[in-house]
Amino acid sequence: MEEQGAAKPVCAEEALNLLNCVAQSSYDQDKCLHLLNSLRDCVLAKKVKKFSLAGQEQQETKPSSSN
């Protein structure tokens, strides 16, 4: 993974693992459920309130800043 001074998003690895599990053509519900629980544990441990995608915040503010 790239570590060029940028902080890794909280619970990023757990979220990515879950998304990749769901996207696999050989969907394994038990495996994905285990990964969902891992993500939930991380969210609780790190006290995450909300996730956002890169650039999402900029897209949300663009329309209001043009007024």
N, C-alpha and C positions, 0 to 999 in steps of 0.2 A: 504494500500500500504506500501511497505517497504521503510523506510527512515533511512538507516544506514549510515548517513554521506555523502552519494552520492547525488549529485545534480540531480534533476529531469530534464530530457531533455526538452528543450523548446517546447511548444505546444504538448507535449506527450499525454496528456489526449484527446485533440481534435483529434489528428491523430488516436489514438486507438479507439475512439468512431466511427469515420468514417469507419475505417477498419472493425470493428465489425458489423456495419450497413450493409455494402456491403456483408459481409459473411453470414448474416442471411438468412435462407431458405425462410422466409416471407419478401422478399425484398420490402422495402417501399422507392420508389424513392424520394418522397417529404421530408421524414425524412432525408435521406442521403444527399440530396441537402442542407438542412438546416445545417447539420453537416459539409458539405464541406465549406459552407460560414463561419461557426464558425472557422474552421481551417484557412481559408484564412485571416480572420480578425486577428487571432493570429499571423500568419506569418508576416503580414504587421506591426502589432503593435510591434513585437519583432525584426523586421528587419532580419528575417531568410533568409539566402542565399541558403543553401543546407541542406538536411537531409541525414543521413547515418544510417545504421543498426549497432548494436553492433558487433564488430569484423570485420566489412567490411573493415575498413582502414588497418588492419593487413593483411587481405587477399590480398589487392591490393599491399602492399609493399613487401610481401614475395617473389614473383618471381624476382623482381628487386634487392632484397638484396642478392640473391643467385648467382648473376653474379660476 
